[in-house]
């Protein structure tokens, strides 16, 4: 009985897992006057534009770490400097909250 349950559990999980599609990768286009690849960071300089969905982030300078996560599992931060603006071009309402 235990073997039958183990068999059903293992192969049942495999069948369910096989039916799941992997998460989609979102491509985020970045434009800048210059791009400098230094060590573990890519530096974008001059009129940097990052399109995320229907939103647009514009900054004078942006530093993006090559690694998405730190060694402790926390997310690496993207550094925005200079004149930074965010525009939302969406038909859905956007609510900005202070926390």
PyMOL commands that set and color helices and strands:
alter all, ss='L'
color gray80, all
select helices_A, chain A and resi 2-19
alter helices_A, ss='H'
color red, helices_A
select strands_A, chain A and resi 30-31+34-38+41-52+55-65+79-81+85-88
alter strands_A, ss='S'
color yellow, strands_A
deselect
rebuild
show_as cartoon
